[in-house]
């Protein structure tokens, strides 16, 4: 579904070029939930922007369903750390954005998404009346309305308190299981990566590359307590603590 081969990304800088990503090779199947974790500067967000078509200045191959990604499109949804809602529009109009709510099909889809992201009763509320978690759910619903092939989430819960974050993790898993949308989720939170992902991609910095890919073989819904979760958490932590070392996996291995 998503195929990345020999991806290299370099930024120009006064002191000389900076290699942000080096020889990234990745295959993601339809409907997978993949989390990415690594220290700041390892290229996680840059990788998402390339997949989203926001950044097209790179070397290598990046394909979605066999077609090269050459720019942004409705087939790729992107969720930033900030919700980026229109302050002059209420919840339902923010979700619809440029689509007409008086269209019966759009109206039905917006209503279904409001139900899915657990915002029933807040359809007429404006962004200033919403909590951070509620606003982020509006942003997710807006992206899903376009029926993207893949949803890219760049630390969407990073600015939220622990309670709200845990709640939204549960909401996002419900959305994923209902929508069957492929999701790539960047985080700095190890527990979040293990709790959400079917696979955790651990990235090394300088230059950014994939160190290892760990299968999270736990059924959903998951609990953060228990031997199995803690065992996998310890394994991911052990790899994360070695991020300055050479990668353990062939970067051509698919996930």
TAPE-V503893 format. One record per residue. N is the residue number from 1. NEAR is the number of other C-alpha atoms within 12 Angstrom. Layout:
N/NEAR, N/NEAR
This chain:
1/26, 2/36, 3/28, 4/36, 5/26, 6/25, 7/34, 8/29, 9/33, 10/26, 11/20, 12/13, 13/10, 14/7, 15/7, 16/9, 17/13, 18/21, 19/25, 20/33, 21/36, 22/34, 23/32, 24/41, 25/33, 26/34, 27/30, 28/32, 29/25, 30/24, 31/24, 32/32, 33/38, 34/43, 35/43, 36/48, 37/46, 38/38, 39/28, 40/23, 41/22, 42/34, 43/38, 44/39, 45/37, 46/34, 47/41, 48/37, 49/32, 50/37, 51/45, 52/37, 53/28, 54/22, 55/22, 56/25, 57/25, 58/31, 59/22, 60/24, 61/28, 62/38, 63/28, 64/32, 65/20, 66/13, 67/16, 68/22, 69/29, 70/21, 71/21, 72/23, 73/21, 74/20, 75/28, 76/36, 77/35, 78/42, 79/37, 80/30, 81/27, 82/25, 83/36, 84/26, 85/33, 86/23, 87/18, 88/17, 89/22, 90/23, 91/40, 92/43, 93/33, 94/36, 95/42, 96/35, 97/27, 98/17, 99/20, 100/18, 101/21, 102/15, 103/13, 104/12, 105/15, 106/24, 107/22, 108/18, 109/26, 110/37, 111/30, 112/25, 113/34, 114/34, 115/23, 116/28, 117/41, 118/27, 119/30, 120/20, 121/15, 122/25, 123/30, 124/21, 125/23, 126/23, 127/30, 128/19, 129/18, 130/23, 131/21, 132/27, 133/34, 134/36, 135/43, 136/42, 137/46, 138/48, 139/41, 140/49, 141/43, 142/40, 143/39, 144/39, 145/39, 146/29, 147/25, 148/29, 149/32, 150/41, 151/46, 152/42, 153/38, 154/35, 155/33, 156/38, 157/39, 158/28, 159/23, 160/23, 161/14, 162/16, 163/14, 164/22, 165/29, 166/25, 167/21, 168/31, 169/37, 170/27, 171/28, 172/39, 173/32, 174/23, 175/31, 176/32, 177/20, 178/18, 179/30, 180/22, 181/33, 182/36, 183/44, 184/47, 185/45, 186/44, 187/41, 188/31, 189/32, 190/32, 191/32, 192/38, 193/39, 194/45, 195/40, 196/46, 197/43, 198/35, 199/33, 200/42, 201/47, 202/47, 203/46, 204/38, 205/29, 206/25, 207/32, 208/37, 209/44, 210/44, 211/39, 212/37, 213/39, 214/35, 215/28, 216/32, 217/19, 218/24, 219/16, 220/20, 221/18, 222/25, 223/20, 224/24, 225/14, 226/12, 227/12, 228/19, 229/28, 230/22, 231/19, 232/29, 233/31, 234/19, 235/24, 236/37, 237/25, 238/17, 239/30, 240/33, 241/19, 242/21, 243/29, 244/22, 245/20, 246/21, 247/28, 248/23, 249/24, 250/19, 251/29, 252/24, 253/24, 254/25, 255/33
